[in-house]
Amino acid sequence: MTSVAIVTGAGSGIGAACAERLANTVDVLLLADVSEAGVTAKATALAGQGAACEPVVVDVTEANAVRDLVTRASSRGTLRSVAHVAGISPTMGGWRRILDVDLVGTARLVDAVLPLAEADTAIVCFASMAAYLNVQTNPAADAVIDDPLADGFFEAYTAAVGEPAPDPGIAYAWAKRGVQRLVRRHAAAFGAVGARICSVSPGTIDTPMGRQEYEQQPMMKVLEDMTPLHRMGRADELAAVVSFLLSDDASFVTGVDVLADGGACAAVGVLD
Ligand SMILES: NC(=O)c1ccc[n+]([C@@H]2O[C@H](COP(=O)([O-])OP(=O)(O)OC[C@H]3O[C@@H](n4cnc5c(N)ncnc54)[C@H](O)[C@@H]3O)[C@@H](O)[C@H]2O)c1
């Protein structure tokens, strides 16, 4: 049977590094991104690396486009792996767009993938260390982010977080906390067919996104100085974590978040 993988956000940064790692693990690799130039270039670069690479232009905020992506994957063979890496950061959009891409888009993709899951299917979604660093205890907000596909989600978010003009950085942290909680919530449904779902929370990673945040937010330099490894992570280091979680080596790992932050959260003390 033909094995298929999907990588979203494959046109840049960590997603592109994940595509490189997965290219020799499956027969068909769908490289999905809102940036046509990014995925076309990546598909060309990976030609001859093992998998047949197909660039797919998808905006994860568009429900039909997400469904079409998953339908296309199922038409190619058995869905083995999904690395859902696409996302935007606090300096890349307003609070609503951040929640839409990072949390609502993830919920849509996971819902679309679930019916195709079977034994040994694995999906990894992307959260962030921001979910550990920048979220205050708020059960009402947790209840809202646990239902991101509900009508009135954005209004419910502003009411629960208590901000009439929400901050993009806070929205990013809540969106990524929502991803971590979504993964925990969905472990049973995926597990019912022998499939797995995890999230990965990167620290500051040397990608176009990571560099933009580093340059525009002075706190990032302070955080780097506190980080035990005293540096940014590399995209290939995150791709290695994703590759492990999607592999049979992680066959008993599901419903958890893996924090890959060079020790930043431990140093700040938010894990205590
Ligand atoms: N780089 C970091 O420091 C860092 C830190 C924590 C978390 N993350 C998370 O890691 C993931 C990857 O980040 P990166 O550093 O590789 O970023 P990046 O900006 O280099 O790449 C992100 C990719 O996602 C795509 N994308 C954005 N919006 C999309 C949409 N609506 N639909 C489809 N594709 C879309 C972009 O076109 C881009 O190719 C993101 O989810 C991000 O939130 C990154």
The ligand as a Tripos MOL2 file, in Angstrom:
@<TRIPOS>MOLECULE
LIG
   44    48     1     0     0
SMALL
NO_CHARGES

@<TRIPOS>ATOM
      1 N1         10.4720   29.8130   15.1480 N.am      1 LIG1
      2 C1         10.1900   29.8820   16.4320 C.2       1 LIG1
      3 O1         10.9330   30.5100   17.2170 O.2       1 LIG1
      4 C2          8.9530   29.2160   16.9780 C.ar      1 LIG1
      5 C3          8.7560   29.2090   18.3600 C.ar      1 LIG1
      6 C4          7.6280   28.5890   18.8880 C.ar      1 LIG1
      7 C5          6.7110   27.9920   18.0380 C.ar      1 LIG1
      8 N2          6.9190   28.0210   16.7040 N.ar      1 LIG1
      9 C6          5.9010   27.3950   15.8510 C.3       1 LIG1
     10 O2          6.5270   26.5480   14.9140 O.3       1 LIG1
     11 C7          5.7790   26.5110   13.6990 C.3       1 LIG1
     12 C8          6.7000   26.7780   12.5150 C.3       1 LIG1
     13 O3          7.3060   28.0290   12.6810 O.3       1 LIG1
     14 P1          8.5550   28.5000   11.7820 P.3       1 LIG1
     15 O4          9.5010   29.1190   12.7090 O.co2     1 LIG1
     16 O5          8.9920   27.4080   10.8830 O.co2     1 LIG1
     17 O6          7.8380   29.6720   10.9590 O.3       1 LIG1
     18 P2          8.0170   30.1560    9.4420 P.3       1 LIG1
     19 O7          7.3560   31.4930    9.3940 O.co2     1 LIG1
     20 O8          9.4300   30.0380    9.0180 O.co2     1 LIG1
     21 O9          7.1470   29.0910    8.6310 O.3       1 LIG1
     22 C9          5.7560   28.9970    8.8250 C.3       1 LIG1
     23 C10         5.1110   28.5200    7.5390 C.3       1 LIG1
     24 O10         3.6820   28.4510    7.7740 O.3       1 LIG1
     25 C11         3.0430   28.9640    6.6290 C.3       1 LIG1
     26 N3          1.7190   29.4870    6.9800 N.ar      1 LIG1
     27 C12         1.4270   30.5950    7.6850 C.ar      1 LIG1
     28 N4          0.1090   30.7870    7.7380 N.ar      1 LIG1
     29 C13        -0.4590   29.7590    7.0480 C.ar      1 LIG1
     30 C14        -1.7940   29.4060    6.7410 C.ar      1 LIG1
     31 N5         -2.8280   30.1710    7.1290 N.pl3     1 LIG1
     32 N6         -2.0170   28.2720    6.0280 N.ar      1 LIG1
     33 C15        -0.9760   27.5190    5.5980 C.ar      1 LIG1
     34 N7          0.3060   27.8290    5.8360 N.ar      1 LIG1
     35 C16         0.5700   28.9280    6.5610 C.ar      1 LIG1
     36 C17         3.9640   30.0990    6.1470 C.3       1 LIG1
     37 O11         3.6980   30.4390    4.7880 O.3       1 LIG1
     38 C18         5.3150   29.4890    6.3700 C.3       1 LIG1
     39 O12         5.7880   28.7940    5.2280 O.3       1 LIG1
     40 C19         4.6490   27.5350   13.8770 C.3       1 LIG1
     41 O13         3.4540   26.8840   14.2110 O.3       1 LIG1
     42 C20         5.1310   28.3960   15.0240 C.3       1 LIG1
     43 O14         4.0790   29.0090   15.7470 O.3       1 LIG1
     44 C21         8.0120   28.6060   16.1410 C.ar      1 LIG1
@<TRIPOS>BOND
     1     1     2 1
     2     2     3 2
     3     2     4 1
     4     4     5 ar
     5     4    44 ar
     6     5     6 ar
     7     6     7 ar
     8     7     8 ar
     9     8     9 1
    10     8    44 ar
    11     9    10 1
    12     9    42 1
    13    10    11 1
    14    11    12 1
    15    11    40 1
    16    12    13 1
    17    13    14 1
    18    14    15 2
    19    14    16 1
    20    14    17 1
    21    17    18 1
    22    18    19 2
    23    18    20 1
    24    18    21 1
    25    21    22 1
    26    22    23 1
    27    23    24 1
    28    23    38 1
    29    24    25 1
    30    25    26 1
    31    25    36 1
    32    26    27 ar
    33    26    35 ar
    34    27    28 ar
    35    28    29 ar
    36    29    30 ar
    37    29    35 ar
    38    30    31 1
    39    30    32 ar
    40    32    33 ar
    41    33    34 ar
    42    34    35 ar
    43    36    37 1
    44    36    38 1
    45    38    39 1
    46    40    41 1
    47    40    42 1
    48    42    43 1
@<TRIPOS>SUBSTRUCTURE
     1 LIG1         1 GROUP 0 **** ****
